[in-house]
């Protein structure tokens, strides 16, 4: 993925996360050490786009990150957060982030977004994402957010 596109992705995602979830992202340029990759329970959010160009983005939120953005977005107590709320927040995050990105990359509005989908992955290792050409990694205080852009 080209550096200009990575910069626009980082800027756009940072705006969404800071404004909507009070969560700060730090781009990771190098692959973290094996002990920092994270594993276990993740929320995967997928969103497709079409028009002019087609593709999709996959977001992988460590459970604690998904829970934190849900607390901040919905204003619920941490101990009251339900799995469905975390999935819905992850899907809406993908929608906002990619909607904002397409707004910058496609100011003519030719592209359209599909309805985002989210699911909980009980056991997931982000190590399986390493080597993906469209991989972007963002460090947060709740683990690494993994995002893969796939262009059709």
N, CA, C and O of each residue as an XYZ file, in Angstrom:
608
protein
N       0.856     -1.176      0.000
C       0.000      0.000      0.000
C       0.899      1.235      0.000
O       1.899      1.292      0.716
N       0.535      2.196     -0.795
C       1.383      3.373     -0.936
C       1.303      4.279      0.307
O       0.296      4.310      1.014
N       2.396      5.007      0.541
C       2.534      5.800      1.773
C       1.510      6.928      1.872
O       1.051      7.248      2.968
N       1.145      7.537      0.737
C       0.138      8.601      0.776
C      -1.209      8.041      1.230
O      -1.900      8.660      2.039
N      -1.579      6.880      0.712
C      -2.836      6.249      1.131
C      -2.778      5.882      2.609
O      -3.756      6.089      3.327
N      -1.664      5.346      3.076
C      -1.510      5.021      4.506
C      -1.693      6.275      5.367
O      -2.328      6.222      6.421
N      -1.139      7.391      4.919
C      -1.254      8.639      5.670
C      -2.714      9.085      5.761
O      -3.176      9.491      6.827
N      -3.435      9.009      4.645
C      -4.852      9.404      4.633
C      -5.666      8.460      5.516
O      -6.559      8.906      6.237
N      -5.370      7.169      5.467
C      -6.060      6.202      6.327
C      -5.807      6.545      7.785
O      -6.747      6.592      8.579
N      -4.559      6.784      8.149
C      -4.248      7.092      9.540
C      -4.962      8.367      9.987
O      -5.567      8.397     11.058
N      -4.892      9.415      9.171
C      -5.539     10.675      9.538
C      -7.043     10.499      9.710
O      -7.625     10.994     10.674
N      -7.659      9.804      8.789
C      -9.106      9.608      8.831
C      -9.512      8.769     10.031
O     -10.429      9.137     10.765
N      -8.838      7.648     10.234
C      -9.182      6.777     11.357
C      -8.925      7.478     12.689
O      -9.702      7.333     13.632
N      -7.831      8.240     12.763
C      -7.534      8.970     13.994
C      -8.640      9.964     14.319
O      -9.049     10.079     15.474
N      -9.127     10.682     13.314
C     -10.226     11.628     13.525
C     -11.450     10.917     14.095
O     -12.055     11.388     15.058
N     -11.806      9.795     13.504
C     -12.992      9.048     13.954
C     -12.795      8.547     15.374
O     -13.671      8.735     16.218
N     -11.675      7.920     15.654
C     -11.452      7.334     16.977
C     -11.347      8.400     18.067
O     -11.867      8.216     19.167
N     -10.684      9.503     17.767
C     -10.540     10.554     18.775
C     -11.862     11.267     19.020
O     -12.228     11.524     20.167
N     -12.577     11.585     17.953
C     -13.821     12.335     18.073
C     -14.947     11.502     18.661
O     -15.653     11.960     19.560
N     -15.120     10.297     18.168
C     -16.279      9.490     18.552
C     -16.041      8.602     19.779
O     -16.985      8.282     20.502
N     -14.792      8.206     20.014
C     -14.522      7.208     21.051
C     -13.483      7.642     22.078
O     -13.181      6.893     23.007
N     -12.930      8.859     21.918
C     -11.914      9.368     22.843
C     -10.759      8.381     22.989
O     -10.218      8.185     24.077
N     -10.400      7.770     21.870
C      -9.339      6.770     21.823
C      -8.308      7.228     20.800
O      -8.662      7.636     19.694
N      -7.040      7.159     21.168
C      -5.968      7.637     20.297
C      -5.279      6.471     19.608
O      -4.998      5.440     20.219
N      -5.015      6.660     18.322
C      -4.333      5.658     17.509
C      -2.917      6.122     17.213
O      -2.660      7.304     16.984
N      -2.014      5.167     17.224
C      -0.633      5.435     16.833
C      -0.280      4.432     15.740
O      -0.326      3.225     15.977
N       0.075      4.914     14.536
C       0.383      3.958     13.463
C       1.639      3.161     13.787
O       2.611      3.691     14.325
N       1.598      1.894     13.451
C       2.767      1.029     13.619
C       3.329      0.743     12.236
O       2.639      0.191     11.379
N       4.563      1.114     12.025
C       5.207      0.899     10.728
C       5.891     -0.460     10.658
O       6.045     -1.039      9.583
N       6.298     -0.958     11.820
C       6.993     -2.244     11.855
C       6.154     -3.259     12.604
O       5.378     -2.911     13.493
N       6.321     -4.508     12.235
C       5.581     -5.579     12.882
C       6.021     -5.690     14.340
O       7.215     -5.764     14.632
N       5.055     -5.700     15.247
C       5.407     -5.849     16.664
C       6.020     -7.225     16.930
O       5.876     -8.154     16.136
N       6.697     -7.326     18.054
C       7.245     -8.613     18.461
C       6.123     -9.599     18.733
O       4.990     -9.206     19.009
N       6.441    -10.858     18.655
C       5.432    -11.917     18.816
C       4.632    -11.772     20.112
O       3.433    -12.047     20.132
N       5.282    -11.346     21.180
C       4.601    -11.197     22.470
C       3.618    -10.025     22.481
O       2.747     -9.961     23.350
N       3.747     -9.090     21.518
C       2.873     -7.916     21.465
C       1.759     -8.037     20.424
O       0.934     -7.132     20.297
N       1.728     -9.134     19.687
C       0.740     -9.278     18.622
C      -0.685     -9.356     19.162
O      -1.624     -8.874     18.528
N      -0.836     -9.953     20.311
C      -2.169    -10.151     20.862
C      -2.791    -11.412     20.290
O      -2.455    -11.841     19.186
N      -3.679    -11.986     21.038
C      -4.430    -13.154     20.576
C      -5.598    -13.358     21.514
O      -5.689    -12.712     22.559
N      -6.482    -14.247     21.144
C      -7.648    -14.509     21.975
C      -8.903    -13.952     21.351
O      -9.141    -14.111     20.154
N      -9.705    -13.299     22.172
C     -11.013    -12.807     21.750
C     -10.876    -11.471     20.999
O     -10.335    -10.498     21.524
N     -11.379    -11.456     19.760
C     -11.368    -10.273     18.905
C     -12.761    -10.070     18.327
O     -13.574    -10.993     18.286
N     -13.017     -8.854     17.886
C     -14.228     -8.560     17.128
C     -13.783     -8.196     15.718
O     -12.953     -7.307     15.526
N     -14.335     -8.883     14.749
C     -14.052     -8.598     13.349
C     -15.226     -7.805     12.783
O     -16.377     -8.221     12.911
N     -14.941     -6.674     12.163
C     -15.957     -5.888     11.469
C     -15.546     -5.794     10.016
O     -14.400     -5.464      9.709
N     -16.477     -6.082      9.120
C     -16.198     -6.064      7.685
C     -17.150     -5.106      6.997
O     -18.341     -5.061      7.305
N     -16.607     -4.337      6.059
C     -17.444     -3.436      5.270
C     -16.920     -3.399      3.839
O     -15.718     -3.275      3.607
N     -17.838     -3.510      2.886
C     -17.499     -3.484      1.466
C     -17.901     -2.148      0.864
O     -18.770     -1.450      1.387
N     -17.260     -1.808     -0.235
C     -17.628     -0.609     -0.972
C     -17.594     -0.934     -2.463
O     -16.895     -1.851     -2.895
N     -18.354     -0.176     -3.237
C     -18.397     -0.379     -4.683
C     -18.671      0.949     -5.366
O     -19.080      1.921     -4.732
N     -18.440      0.970     -6.668
C     -18.654      2.179     -7.456
C     -17.331      2.821     -7.817
O     -16.675      3.414     -6.960
N     -16.941      2.715     -9.045
C     -15.634      3.243     -9.452
C     -14.545      2.229     -9.167
O     -13.808      1.831    -10.069
N     -14.443      1.817     -7.939
C     -13.551      0.729     -7.547
C     -14.283     -0.072     -6.473
O     -15.156      0.452     -5.781
N     -13.926     -1.320     -6.345
C     -14.591     -2.205     -5.393
C     -13.575     -2.779     -4.424
O     -12.406     -2.958     -4.764
N     -14.027     -3.062     -3.228
C     -13.156     -3.688     -2.250
C     -13.853     -3.793     -0.913
O     -15.059     -3.576     -0.791
N     -13.066     -4.127      0.078
C     -13.609     -4.208      1.432
C     -12.488     -4.015      2.429
O     -11.309     -4.184      2.120
N     -12.891     -3.659      3.629
C     -11.971     -3.515      4.744
C     -12.408     -4.434      5.861
O     -13.598     -4.587      6.136
N     -11.431     -5.041      6.498
C     -11.655     -5.879      7.673
C     -10.946     -5.236      8.853
O      -9.756     -4.933      8.778
N     -11.667     -5.033      9.927
C     -11.128     -4.476     11.162
C     -11.087     -5.598     12.189
O     -12.041     -6.366     12.316
N      -9.984     -5.692     12.920
C      -9.857     -6.672     13.999
C      -9.553     -5.925     15.290
O      -8.443     -5.436     15.500
N     -10.568     -5.849     16.151
C     -10.471     -5.153     17.430
C     -10.184     -6.158     18.533
O     -10.952     -7.106     18.696
N      -9.103     -5.989     19.303
C      -8.981     -6.811     20.504
C     -10.220     -6.547     21.373
O     -10.745     -5.434     21.378
N     -10.681     -7.552     22.097
C     -11.918     -7.428     22.868
C     -11.904     -6.198     23.778
O     -12.906     -5.490     23.868
N     -10.806     -5.941     24.439
C     -10.750     -4.797     25.365
C     -10.889     -3.466     24.629
O     -11.487     -2.532     25.162
N     -10.352     -3.364     23.425
C     -10.523     -2.155     22.623
C     -11.984     -2.009     22.206
O     -12.560     -0.927     22.313
N     -12.575     -3.092     21.737
C     -13.983     -3.056     21.356
C     -14.881     -2.658     22.515
O     -15.828     -1.888     22.352
N     -14.573     -3.189     23.675
C     -15.355     -2.863     24.879
C     -15.178     -1.387     25.250
O     -16.147     -0.709     25.592
N     -13.946     -0.898     25.181
C     -13.671      0.498     25.534
C     -14.382      1.474     24.605
O     -14.988      2.436     25.076
N     -14.320      1.246     23.292
C     -14.975      2.189     22.387
C     -16.491      2.125     22.558
O     -17.180      3.122     22.343
N     -17.010      0.973     22.939
C     -18.447      0.844     23.193
C     -18.848      1.658     24.407
O     -19.852      2.370     24.375
N     -18.069      1.560     25.480
C     -18.328      2.343     26.689
C     -18.312      3.836     26.351
O     -19.207      4.575     26.763
N     -17.318      4.272     25.617
C     -17.190      5.687     25.277
C     -18.257      6.167     24.301
O     -18.713      7.307     24.394
N     -18.651      5.324     23.380
C     -19.624      5.710     22.358
C     -21.053      5.714     22.910
O     -21.826      6.637     22.654
N     -21.385      4.679     23.662
C     -22.759      4.543     24.150
C     -22.983      5.168     25.522
O     -24.123      5.397     25.927
N     -21.890      5.443     26.239
C     -22.024      6.020     27.567
C     -22.567      5.040     28.592
O     -23.257      5.442     29.529
N     -22.262      3.758     28.424
C     -22.699      2.736     29.377
C     -21.553      2.403     30.322
O     -20.388      2.662     30.020
N     -21.895      1.831     31.456
C     -20.867      1.390     32.395
C     -20.154      0.165     31.834
O     -20.758     -0.677     31.170
N     -18.864      0.085     32.114
C     -18.052     -1.017     31.590
C     -18.617     -2.380     31.968
O     -18.593     -3.306     31.156
N     -19.123     -2.513     33.184
C     -19.633     -3.816     33.628
C     -21.018     -4.141     33.061
O     -21.536     -5.233     33.290
N     -21.618     -3.206     32.327
C     -22.931     -3.437     31.722
C     -22.867     -3.687     30.223
O     -23.893     -3.947     29.595
N     -21.673     -3.611     29.641
C     -21.519     -3.780     28.196
C     -21.860     -5.211     27.800
O     -21.404     -6.171     28.421
N     -22.669     -5.333     26.757
C     -23.066     -6.643     26.249
C     -22.368     -6.920     24.921
O     -22.001     -5.995     24.196
N     -22.192     -8.183     24.617
C     -21.497     -8.587     23.400
C     -22.129     -7.964     22.152
O     -21.411     -7.508     21.262
N     -23.436     -7.941     22.078
C     -24.118     -7.358     20.925
C     -23.802     -5.887     20.749
O     -23.697     -5.403     19.622
N     -23.649     -5.172     21.850
C     -23.309     -3.749     21.775
C     -21.892     -3.566     21.226
O     -21.636     -2.651     20.443
N     -20.980     -4.439     21.642
C     -19.598     -4.348     21.147
C     -19.569     -4.633     19.648
O     -18.880     -3.936     18.903
N     -20.304     -5.641     19.197
C     -20.375     -5.942     17.760
C     -20.980     -4.772     16.987
O     -20.465     -4.392     15.935
N     -22.061     -4.202     17.499
C     -22.698     -3.066     16.817
C     -21.772     -1.862     16.742
O     -21.714     -1.178     15.720
N     -21.047     -1.606     17.826
C     -20.112     -0.476     17.828
C     -18.971     -0.719     16.853
O     -18.553      0.203     16.152
N     -18.463     -1.940     16.797
C     -17.390     -2.261     15.845
C     -17.878     -2.060     14.404
O     -17.156     -1.505     13.575
N     -19.091     -2.509     14.111
C     -19.642     -2.338     12.762
C     -19.811     -0.856     12.437
O     -19.482     -0.421     11.333
N     -20.318     -0.086     13.385
C     -20.507      1.354     13.157
C     -19.162      2.065     13.024
O     -19.047      3.027     12.265
N     -18.163      1.613     13.738
C     -16.822      2.184     13.611
C     -16.288      1.970     12.197
O     -15.753      2.894     11.584
N     -16.434      0.754     11.684
C     -16.003      0.469     10.315
C     -16.750      1.367      9.333
O     -16.155      1.899      8.395
N     -18.038      1.533      9.547
C     -18.856      2.374      8.681
C     -18.367      3.826      8.693
O     -18.204      4.436      7.636
N     -18.136      4.374      9.882
C     -17.679      5.762      9.990
C     -16.277      5.947      9.406
O     -16.021      6.910      8.684
N     -15.374      5.021      9.724
C     -13.984      5.147      9.268
C     -13.885      5.045      7.750
O     -13.218      5.865      7.118
N     -14.533      4.060      7.166
C     -14.437      3.880      5.718
C     -15.291      4.916      4.991
O     -14.928      5.355      3.899
N     -16.411      5.310      5.576
C     -17.192      6.403      4.996
C     -16.378      7.682      4.924
O     -16.401      8.383      3.912
N     -15.656      7.987      5.998
C     -14.787      9.164      6.009
C     -13.654      9.039      5.012
O     -13.302     10.007      4.339
N     -13.082      7.853      4.917
C     -11.982      7.625      3.979
C     -12.455      7.795      2.537
O     -11.791      8.460      1.741
N     -13.594      7.201      2.200
C     -14.113      7.331      0.838
C     -14.480      8.775      0.529
O     -14.341      9.217     -0.612
N     -14.946      9.516      1.530
C     -15.249     10.924      1.332
C     -14.020     11.713      0.905
O     -14.127     12.675      0.145
N     -12.843     11.302      1.401
C     -11.599     11.977      1.028
C     -11.043     11.470     -0.299
O     -10.513     12.245     -1.095
N     -11.167     10.159     -0.532
C     -10.592      9.562     -1.737
C     -11.507      9.668     -2.951
O     -11.045      9.611     -4.091
N     -12.807      9.822     -2.703
C     -13.807      9.853     -3.771
C     -14.755     11.028     -3.537
O     -15.936     10.830     -3.252
N     -14.226     12.266     -3.660
C     -15.072     13.425     -3.349
C     -16.279     13.559     -4.264
O     -17.232     14.257     -3.916
N     -16.266     12.908     -5.428
C     -17.412     12.931     -6.331
C     -18.552     12.046     -5.873
O     -19.655     12.121     -6.414
N     -18.298     11.212     -4.889
C     -19.342     10.363     -4.320
C     -19.789      9.210     -5.200
O     -20.955      8.820     -5.144
N     -18.896      8.651     -6.013
C     -19.263      7.510     -6.865
C     -19.336      6.208     -6.069
O     -20.106      5.309     -6.405
N     -18.540      6.116     -5.027
C     -18.493      4.880     -4.239
C     -19.641      4.849     -3.235
O     -20.085      5.887     -2.744
N     -20.107      3.650     -2.943
C     -21.131      3.482     -1.909
C     -20.727      2.334     -0.996
O     -20.042      1.396     -1.402
N     -21.170      2.439      0.239
C     -20.838      1.440      1.251
C     -21.957      0.427      1.399
O     -23.137      0.761      1.288
N     -21.574     -0.805      1.648
C     -22.533     -1.847      2.011
C     -22.772     -1.759      3.520
O     -22.094     -1.010      4.224
N     -23.717     -2.510      3.991
C     -23.995     -2.547      5.429
C     -22.874     -3.333      6.110
O     -22.579     -4.458      5.707
N     -22.245     -2.754      7.141
C     -21.148     -3.460      7.810
C     -21.666     -4.664      8.610
O     -22.805     -4.682      9.078
N     -20.812     -5.640      8.747
C     -21.118     -6.853      9.514
C     -20.045     -7.022     10.579
O     -18.885     -6.669     10.361
N     -20.427     -7.557     11.718
C     -19.433     -7.802     12.776
C     -19.713     -9.142     13.440
O     -20.855     -9.595     13.520
N     -18.642     -9.759     13.910
C     -18.762    -11.028     14.631
C     -17.628    -11.132     15.631
O     -16.571    -10.522     15.469
N     -17.869    -11.910     16.658
C     -16.852    -12.151     17.676
C     -16.059    -13.382     17.273
O     -16.623    -14.417     16.915
N     -14.751    -13.251     17.338
C     -13.853    -14.379     17.088
C     -13.309    -14.818     18.440
O     -12.515    -14.107     19.057
N     -13.735    -15.983     18.898
C     -13.355    -16.438     20.238
C     -11.852    -16.635     20.367
O     -11.262    -16.279     21.387
N     -11.246    -17.187     19.365
C      -9.795    -17.406     19.362
C      -9.249    -16.925     18.036
O      -9.540    -17.506     16.990
N      -8.465    -15.876     18.073
C      -7.908    -15.310     16.853
C      -6.477    -14.895     17.117
O      -6.155    -14.374     18.185
N      -5.622    -15.129     16.136
C      -4.239    -14.683     16.215
C      -3.954    -13.751     15.043
O      -3.954    -14.188     13.892
N      -3.711    -12.467     15.324
C      -3.415    -11.520     14.250
C      -2.188    -11.893     13.431
O      -1.970    -11.343     12.351
N      -1.405    -12.802     13.927
C      -0.218    -13.249     13.194
C      -0.606    -13.741     11.794
O       0.200    -13.681     10.865
N      -1.844    -14.227     11.649
C      -2.313    -14.700     10.347
C      -2.456    -13.568      9.338
O      -2.545    -13.823      8.137
N      -2.481    -12.321      9.807
C      -2.639    -11.166      8.914
C      -1.309    -10.645      8.376
O      -1.278     -9.907      7.391
N      -0.223    -11.026      9.019
C       1.095    -10.531      8.609
C       1.361    -10.938      7.165
O       1.095    -12.073      6.770
N       1.877    -10.021      6.398
C       2.156    -10.290      4.993
C       1.040     -9.821      4.068
O       1.231     -9.788      2.852
N      -0.119     -9.458      4.612
C      -1.192     -8.913      3.777
C      -0.738     -7.559      3.237
O      -0.258     -6.722      4.001
N      -0.885     -7.334      1.929
C      -0.382     -6.093      1.338
C      -1.156     -4.866      1.821
O      -0.590     -3.773      1.855
N      -2.413     -5.008      2.188
C      -3.217     -3.876      2.636
C      -3.329     -3.765      4.138
O      -4.295     -3.191      4.639
N      -2.357     -4.303      4.878
C      -2.416     -4.303      6.338
C      -1.958     -2.972      6.928
O      -0.894     -2.457      6.584
N      -2.780     -2.429      7.819
C      -2.412     -1.263      8.617
C      -2.588     -1.652     10.079
O      -3.569     -2.303     10.440
N      -1.646     -1.257     10.913
C      -1.708     -1.571     12.339
C      -1.652     -0.270     13.125
O      -0.884      0.639     12.808
N      -2.487     -0.203     14.159
C      -2.555      0.985     14.995
C      -2.465      0.568     16.450
O      -3.240     -0.270     16.911
N      -1.528      1.146     17.167
C      -1.401      0.856     18.584
C      -2.401      1.718     19.356
O      -2.593      2.893     19.045
N      -3.029      1.119     20.359
C      -3.913      1.835     21.267
C      -3.559      1.378     22.677
O      -2.802      0.422     22.846
N      -4.096      2.044     23.678
C      -3.820      1.602     25.038
C      -4.537      0.301     25.368
O      -4.337     -0.253     26.449
N      -5.379     -0.201     24.447
C      -6.126     -1.438     24.663
C      -5.729     -2.532     23.686
O      -6.486     -3.479     23.472
N      -4.558     -2.411     23.096
C      -4.077     -3.410     22.152
C      -4.016     -2.846     20.747
O      -4.377     -1.694     20.507
N      -3.560     -3.662     19.835
C      -3.375     -3.243     18.447
C      -4.671     -3.437     17.664
O      -5.291     -4.500     17.706
N      -5.064     -2.382     16.949
C      -6.157     -2.460     15.985
C      -5.536     -2.867     14.658
O      -4.612     -2.219     14.167
N      -6.050     -3.937     14.090
C      -5.558     -4.461     12.821
C      -6.598     -4.152     11.752
O      -7.782     -4.426     11.946
N      -6.172     -3.583     10.625
C      -7.084     -3.258      9.533
C      -6.460     -3.741      8.232
O      -5.297     -3.468      7.936
N      -7.274     -4.472      7.459
C      -6.802     -4.982      6.167
C      -7.726     -4.445      5.084
O      -8.940     -4.646      5.127
N      -7.128     -3.756      4.108
C      -7.874     -3.281      2.949
C      -7.655     -4.227      1.792
O      -6.519     -4.536      1.434
N      -8.754     -4.689      1.204
C      -8.679     -5.639      0.087
C      -9.387     -4.995     -1.101
O     -10.583     -4.710     -1.044
N      -8.643     -4.770     -2.168
C      -9.205     -4.145     -3.357
C      -9.512     -5.220     -4.383
O      -8.661     -6.047     -4.708
N     -10.736     -5.199     -4.887
C     -11.157     -6.222     -5.861
C     -10.797     -5.811     -7.267
O     -11.073     -6.546     -8.215
